[in-house]
Amino acid sequence: MTAQPKNTSSLDRIQENWLAARERRLLNWICSRMPPWVTPDRLTSLGMVGAFMIFTGYVASNFGASWLLLAIAGYFVQWFGDSMDGSIARYRQIERPSYGYFIDHSCDGLATLLILAGIGLSPFVTMDVALVALAGYLLLSIHAYLAARVLGEFKLSYLAAGPTELRLMLIVLTLMMMVLGAGPGLFGALSGFDVFVGAVGLILILLFVIQTLVTGKRLARAELHDS
């Protein structure tokens, strides 16, 4: 026998990041006060608007660091739309598990591309380094989607950090860009921002490798036990 996937409506959501409990209370409070015309699809669209704001802010920072304020505002818009679309669907019990899972995570992939492409097109981080971070994030996302298929578990956080913590980290990074500017590189051709973003990307890739090995061993034991 092989491990059978669960339907997306019965996935076990594993969220162990630092801010998860406080964020969930805040989101439930907002859901209870949200007018009926605010629908999950509109919130998903709002999240994508936020991602385009982030992209535009980083690219426009080539003309002035004050444009980074647009990127910071975009992070808050993107957080609101991305966090609220599924939350309000669950709160109102109007979930469409397969549709919601597909659209939400497709938009997540596009939003991540826009954010890191924008960072790579800014004067602060080279595109090569931004692509390493993008590869790491997408690899870890692939692991989460595969684990949902074979284990019925959807892991939303790693090392006690999830999407919200990553957004906060990027907001702090963006504020540092505004304060420090795009000066000469500290390590040859690489700036301090390059080193930071590249290190995060490498950590994500390492997490993907470790999680792949752990999940592979878990599946092997399960199938050996069932055979």
N, C-alpha and C positions, 0 to 999 in steps of 0.2 A: 504494500500500500504506500501511496505517496501523500504528502501533506496537501490538503485541499484548501483552496482559497475561500475566504469568507466574502459574502456580498459587502459592498461598500457601506451599507447601512448598519452592518454589525462589526465594523472594524473597531478594535480596541485602540483608542487614542492614548498614546503615552507621551505625557507632557510634564517634564520634571524640571523645567527651567526656574530660575530664581523668582521671577515675577509672575509666574503662572497663576497662583491663587489670587493675588491682588488684581491682576489683569482680568481674571474671570469675574470677580465681583464687580469691577468697573463696567465691563461689557454687559453684564446682566442688568445693572442699574440703567445703562443707556438704552438697552433693548426695551425696558419697561416704559420708557418715555418717548420712544421713537414713533412718529406719526405713521398711519397705515400706508401712505403713499411711498414711504421709503422701503423698497423691496430689496431682496438679496441681489438681484441682477443689477440694480442701480448702484448698490454699494460696491459690487465687483467692478463696475465701470468707473466709479469714483476712485477706486484703488489704482486703476490703470492711468487715470488722469494724474494722480500723485506720482506715479512712476515716470510719466512724461515730464512732469515738473522737475523732478530730480535730474533727469537726463539733460533738460534744457539749462538748468542752473549750472551744472558742471561744465557743459560745453561753453556756455556764455561767460564762464569765469575767465576765459582767455581774454576777455575785454575788460574785466574788472572783478576783483574778489567779492565785491558786494553782491554779485549774481549768485553767490553760494547761499545767500539767504533764501533764494527761491528753492534751491535743493533741500535746505533744511525744512522749509514749509512743506515741500513735497513729501518728505518722510512722514510727517504727521498725517497728511491727507492719505497717503498710501497705507499707513498703519490703520487708520480708521476704516477705510473701505475694505481692506484685506481681512481685518480681524472681525468686522461686524457682519459681513455677508453671511458666513456660516452661522455665526452666533444668533443672528435674528431669525434665520430659518429654523434653527433648533428651538429657540425661545417660542416662536409662533407655531411650532410643529407643522411646518410646511416644507419639510426637507424633500429634495429630489436627489437621492443619494448618488446615482450614477451620473446624472447631468451635473450636479453640483461638484462632485469629485473631479470630473473631467474638466469643466470650465475653470474651476478655481485653481487647479494646479497647472493648467495650461497658461493661465494668466500669471501665475507665480513665476513660471519659467521666463516668460516674456519680460516681466517686470525686472527680474534679476539681470537679464541681458541689458535692458535699458540702463539700469543703475551702474553696472560695472563698465559698460561701454562709455557711459558719460564720464565716469571717473578716469577711464583710459584716454578720453579725448580732452580732459582738462590739462592744465599746465603743471599739475602736481604729481601725477602718477603716469608712468609710461603704459602704453597699450599692452605690451607684452606681459607686464606684471599683472595688470587688470585681468587679462585672459587666464592667467594661472589661477587667480581667485575665482573667476567664473567657472573654470573647469572643476575646481574643488567643490564649489557649491552645487553644481549640477550633478557631479558624481555622488555626493551625499544624498541629493534628492532622488537620484536613481535607486540608491540603496533603500531609501524609505519606501518608494513605490514597489520595489521588488519584494521587500519584507511584507508589505501589505498584501501582496498576491500570494505568497507562500506561507506566511505565518498568521495572517489576519490581524497584524499589529501595525499601526501607523505611528512611527516615532517622530515626534515633533521637536525634540530637543536632544542636544548632545553636550556633554561636559557642563551640564546645568545651564546651558544657554540655548535659547530658541530664537525665532525670528525677531521678537521684540528686543531682546538683548543685542542682537546684531544691528538692528536699526539704531539703537542708542549709541552703540560703538561707532557707527558711521556718522552719526550726528556730531559726536565729540571729535572725530577725525576731521570732519568738515569745518568745525569751529577752529581747530588747530591750523587748517589750511588758511583760514581767514587771518589768523593772528600771525603765523610765521611766514606766509607767502611762499611763492615758488622759487626759493633761492637755489644756489648751486648745490649739486649733489654732495652728500656726506660720504658716500662710498663709491668714488669714481663717477660712473654715469648714473648711478642710482641715488635717488634722494631718500631721506628718512621716511617719507610717505611710501615710496616704492618698497622699502624694506618691510615696513609694517604690513602693507596690503599683501605682499608676496608671502610673508610669514603666515598670515592668516590662511591664504590659499593652500600652502603646504600642509598646515595643520588639518585643514578640511580633507585634503587628499589622504593624509595618513589615517584620519578617522575612517574614511571610506574603506581603506585596506583592512584596518583592524575589525571594523564591523562586518565586512565581508567574510573574514576568517571565522569570527565568532558565530555568525549566522549559519555559515556552511557547516561548522561542526555540530551546531544544534540540529540542523536538518538531517545530517548524517546519522546522529544518534536516534532521532525520532523515526527515521525510516528503517534503521536496523532493528529497533524495538518492535515496529509494526510488521516486519517481514516474517 
